[in-house]
Amino acid sequence: MLSSSDKDRRDVRHFSEPLVSVVIPAFNAFRYIERTLRSAGRQTYRNLEIIVINDGSTDDTAKVVEQMALEDSRVRLLSTPNRGVAAARNTGIQEAAGWFVAFLDADDLWHQTKIEKQVNALKCLSPQWAAVYVLHYIINSHDEILRSCRPDVARGYIFARHLTFKYVGNGSALLVRRDVALEIGGFDSSYAAAGIGGCEDLDFELRLAARYHIEVVPERLVGYRQYPGNMSSNHLQMGRGALEVVRRSLAANAPLPKYATKSATNATQKYAFWEFRQARNTYLSLVTIWSIARSEPYFVVGLVLEKCRRLIVTTTANGQAPPRMNRSKFDPQIVPSPVERPDETAQFRRHLMRLAAVDAELSSMLEPLAKEFAPAAINHKPRLRSRTLESDI
């Protein structure tokens, strides 16, 4: 049973731009939810509805959201029993009235121009372009920028490349056509049920990328928060989840060329290895590094050399802790700028070109289906509810 605040949804018919539904799953998010809602509410793109799904919180999350709804009529609260982030997002998709849905985690932040730039990028493209993502900064609990994400980007049909490079990076970076989100079945709640939740975003993105083109706004417009206790800090779960997501995706989209399959598997194993190391799980770390070593022995050599280098640096530093840096905050005053591509080796460029060639071949195979089953063109009028998500049946 869903419970909603008494605020009626704002009448949006007079807007000339399409409605965007912002979906925010929230479980015990009292500490950050107000900051998150304010970053959504201050978007330069005004035609929004902001749907918070209170996923069985036991703290004051609902009270904060209700207070924010009194200040901003676009905010709406839905409360459900605790079922996990995937099911909460699916509830938001089903309740959304917008042509576009943008996902925002309850502890992340958006730059004020994010939605405007994403809508402008997507609305002029054909329906075969189903989504658009942006880049992000890693921020801490004080909204301070810790580091930038790696500025790798790709656009168009990117399935094979996304299996390896995982371009989107987090759940707060994507804006998608609602009809497409429904068509591919929404988010898969079976990962959480199996105890490996945390990579549902990647699963959703891969199912999206397997059928549609994806656009990118190459600017860091998301503050992706990392701190002890949030989902991404569960390194064991994240590592296991990523391996399972890629395994399922490769099985569902077979046959992929051997080169693309090997590339995706190796990249995901490396990610999982680092997660297992941070989780201090020796057994899974050894199993994973052994699997990597069979196909990329130089990766293991590099690990050994890096370990030696760190030992030398630590000894030279005489145990003194590095001074704390003055960090910039992720706030509306940040002026986003286009991200420059990183320096690439010749080997990396060849690798990328081979995966791009795989994508080009897969895309050509999908073109007849895309023309037959393309979603309807954008109509700015509010819409009726539609199908039930497969993952919640």
Rosetta blueprint (number, residue, H / E / L):
1 M L
2 L L
3 S E
4 S E
5 S L
6 D L
7 K L
8 D L
9 R L
10 R L
11 D L
12 V L
13 R L
14 H L
15 F L
16 S L
17 E L
18 P L
19 L L
20 V E
21 S E
22 V E
23 V E
24 I E
25 P E
26 A E
27 F L
28 N L
29 A L
30 F L
31 R L
32 Y L
33 I H
34 E H
35 R H
36 T H
37 L H
38 R H
39 S H
40 A H
41 G H
42 R L
43 Q L
44 T L
45 Y L
46 R L
47 N L
48 L E
49 E E
50 I E
51 I E
52 V E
53 I E
54 N E
55 D E
56 G L
57 S L
58 T L
59 D L
60 D L
61 T H
62 A H
63 K H
64 V H
65 V H
66 E H
67 Q H
68 M H
69 A H
70 L H
71 E H
72 D L
73 S L
74 R L
75 V E
76 R E
77 L E
78 L E
79 S E
80 T E
81 P L
82 N L
83 R L
84 G L
85 V H
86 A H
87 A H
88 A H
89 R H
90 N H
91 T H
92 G H
93 I H
94 Q H
95 E H
96 A L
97 A L
98 G L
99 W L
100 F E
101 V E
102 A E
103 F E
104 L L
105 D L
106 A L
107 D L
108 D L
109 L E
110 W E
111 H L
112 Q L
113 T L
114 K H
115 I H
116 E H
117 K H
118 Q H
119 V H
120 N H
121 A H
122 L H
123 K H
124 C L
125 L L
126 S L
127 P L
128 Q L
129 W E
130 A E
131 A E
132 V E
133 Y E
134 V E
135 L E
136 H E
137 Y E
138 I E
139 I E
140 N L
141 S L
142 H L
143 D L
144 E E
145 I E
146 L E
147 R E
148 S E
149 C L
150 R L
151 P L
152 D L
153 V L
154 A L
155 R L
156 G E
157 Y L
158 I L
159 F H
160 A H
161 R H
162 H H
163 L H
164 T H
165 F H
166 K L
167 Y L
168 V L
169 G L
170 N L
171 G L
172 S L
173 A L
174 L E
175 L E
176 V E
177 R E
178 R H
179 D H
180 V H
181 A H
182 L H
183 E H
184 I L
185 G L
186 G L
187 F L
188 D L
189 S L
190 S H
191 Y H
192 A H
193 A H
194 A L
195 G L
196 I L
197 G L
198 G L
199 C L
200 E H
201 D H
202 L H
203 D H
204 F H
205 E H
206 L H
207 R H
208 L H
209 A H
210 A L
211 R L
212 Y L
213 H E
214 I E
215 E E
216 V E
217 V E
218 P E
219 E E
220 R E
221 L E
222 V E
223 G E
224 Y E
225 R E
226 Q L
227 Y L
228 P L
229 G L
230 N L
231 M H
232 S H
233 S H
234 N L
235 H H
236 L H
237 Q H
238 M H
239 G H
240 R H
241 G H
242 A H
243 L H
244 E H
245 V H
246 V H
247 R H
248 R H
249 S H
250 L H
251 A H
252 A H
253 N L
254 A L
255 P L
256 L L
257 P L
258 K H
259 Y H
260 A H
261 T H
262 K H
263 S H
264 A H
265 T H
266 N H
267 A H
268 T H
269 Q H
270 K H
271 Y H
272 A H
273 F H
274 W H
275 E H
276 F H
277 R H
278 Q H
279 A L
280 R L
281 N L
282 T H
283 Y H
284 L H
285 S H
286 L H
287 V H
288 T H
289 I H
290 W H
291 S H
292 I H
293 A H
294 R H
295 S H
296 E L
297 P H
298 Y H
299 F H
300 V H
301 V H
302 G H
303 L H
304 V H
305 L H
306 E H
307 K H
308 C H
309 R H
310 R H
311 L H
312 I H
313 V H
314 T H
315 T H
316 T H
317 A L
318 N L
319 G L
320 Q L
321 A L
322 P L
323 P L
324 R L
325 M L
326 N L
327 R L
328 S L
329 K E
330 F L
331 D L
332 P L
333 Q L
334 I L
335 V L
336 P L
337 S L
338 P L
339 V L
340 E L
341 R L
342 P L
343 D L
344 E L
345 T L
346 A H
347 Q H
348 F H
349 R H
350 R H
351 H H
352 L H
353 M H
354 R H
355 L H
356 A H
357 A H
358 V H
359 D H
360 A H
361 E H
362 L H
363 S H
364 S H
365 M H
366 L H
367 E H
368 P H
369 L H
370 A H
371 K H
372 E H
373 F H
374 A L
375 P L
376 A L
377 A L
378 I L
379 N L
380 H L
381 K L
382 P L
383 R L
384 L L
385 R L
386 S L
387 R L
388 T L
389 L L
390 E H
391 S H
392 D H
393 I L
